[in-house]
Amino acid sequence: SQRVIELAEQLEDHGSLFAALDGTVFVHMVRGECLEAARISDRMLMVARQSGSDVQEMNACMWAMIARHHLGELVIAQRHADACIRLGTPANQTARLTTIFDPVVATLVESSRNLWMMGNTRECVDRTRRAIELAREIRHPDSLSFALAFHGWMHGYREDWETCLRSTGEAIALASEHGLAQTIAWNRCVHGWALAHTGKAADGLVELQSAIEDSLQIFGQVGM
């Protein structure tokens, strides 16, 4: 990725530069290298605004939102989230899918946790519902599996363990079918957490331990 960035800079190829940054930021974010992810997302925003591309700006806003949220900068994260969601339209659904997740789906679900931390529990749950509906509409398994993880997570915070298990159970089946290594690990963590809270502590612990091991194999540190 770094080599592509260097080549794109030499050629002044903004499209290739953005694509390289888009690939690089995900690796840093999943590894929990949040400061570097935030730095790259800021650069992505600059490139997107120079190019005037709504698709690039949506994806840059998504990563900026996720990075700032994980750094605890909740108000800034929410501004990036709202900007991304506003840019999403039915007309750009296909073009904007340039990375692992649809940026609007991912921003809806990531900002749901951001809103929860800011005390807005009603809109938090509504955003996860909207994310699932959109992910089903665009028929993108990784985005849907991601949305279901947060839907389960937010309902777990409300101690609605039945909904939590149902959503993460659907996501685990979907991720298994499509070989989605990252989202299945996250969903199994949330599913194990819910199992433990429904009186199946031993089963929940086994699932959590296994999901953590799966995450470590792919350097997935951010959720730890």
Secondary structure in CASP SS format (residue, H / E / C, confidence):
PFRMAT SS
TARGET T0000
AUTHOR 0000-0000-0000
METHOD secondary structure of the structure
MODEL  1
S C 1.00
Q H 1.00
R H 1.00
V H 1.00
I H 1.00
E H 1.00
L H 1.00
A H 1.00
E H 1.00
Q H 1.00
L H 1.00
E C 1.00
D C 1.00
H H 1.00
G H 1.00
S H 1.00
L H 1.00
F H 1.00
A H 1.00
A H 1.00
L H 1.00
D H 1.00
G H 1.00
T H 1.00
V H 1.00
F H 1.00
V H 1.00
H H 1.00
M H 1.00
V H 1.00
R C 1.00
G C 1.00
E C 1.00
C H 1.00
L H 1.00
E H 1.00
A H 1.00
A H 1.00
R H 1.00
I H 1.00
S H 1.00
D H 1.00
R H 1.00
M H 1.00
L H 1.00
M H 1.00
V H 1.00
A H 1.00
R H 1.00
Q H 1.00
S H 1.00
G C 1.00
S C 1.00
D H 1.00
V H 1.00
Q H 1.00
E H 1.00
M H 1.00
N H 1.00
A H 1.00
C H 1.00
M H 1.00
W H 1.00
A H 1.00
M H 1.00
I H 1.00
A H 1.00
R H 1.00
H H 1.00
H H 1.00
L C 1.00
G C 1.00
E C 1.00
L H 1.00
V H 1.00
I H 1.00
A H 1.00
Q H 1.00
R H 1.00
H H 1.00
A H 1.00
D H 1.00
A H 1.00
C H 1.00
I H 1.00
R H 1.00
L H 1.00
G C 1.00
T C 1.00
P H 1.00
A H 1.00
N H 1.00
Q C 1.00
T C 1.00
A C 1.00
R C 1.00
L C 1.00
T C 1.00
T C 1.00
I C 1.00
F C 1.00
D C 1.00
P H 1.00
V H 1.00
V H 1.00
A H 1.00
T H 1.00
L H 1.00
V H 1.00
E H 1.00
S H 1.00
S H 1.00
R H 1.00
N H 1.00
L H 1.00
W H 1.00
M H 1.00
M C 1.00
G C 1.00
N C 1.00
T H 1.00
R H 1.00
E H 1.00
C H 1.00
V H 1.00
D H 1.00
R H 1.00
T H 1.00
R H 1.00
R H 1.00
A H 1.00
I H 1.00
E H 1.00
L H 1.00
A H 1.00
R H 1.00
E H 1.00
I H 1.00
R C 1.00
H C 1.00
P H 1.00
D H 1.00
S H 1.00
L H 1.00
S H 1.00
F H 1.00
A H 1.00
L H 1.00
A H 1.00
F H 1.00
H H 1.00
G H 1.00
W H 1.00
M H 1.00
H H 1.00
G H 1.00
Y H 1.00
R C 1.00
E C 1.00
D C 1.00
W H 1.00
E H 1.00
T H 1.00
C H 1.00
L H 1.00
R H 1.00
S H 1.00
T H 1.00
G H 1.00
E H 1.00
A H 1.00
I H 1.00
A H 1.00
L H 1.00
A H 1.00
S H 1.00
E H 1.00
H H 1.00
G C 1.00
L C 1.00
A H 1.00
Q H 1.00
T H 1.00
I H 1.00
A H 1.00
W H 1.00
N H 1.00
R H 1.00
C H 1.00
V H 1.00
H H 1.00
G H 1.00
W H 1.00
A H 1.00
L H 1.00
A H 1.00
H H 1.00
T C 1.00
G C 1.00
K C 1.00
A H 1.00
A H 1.00
D H 1.00
G H 1.00
L H 1.00
V H 1.00
E H 1.00
L H 1.00
Q H 1.00
S H 1.00
A H 1.00
I H 1.00
E H 1.00
D H 1.00
S H 1.00
L H 1.00
Q H 1.00
I C 1.00
F C 1.00
G C 1.00
Q C 1.00
V C 1.00
G C 1.00
M C 1.00
END
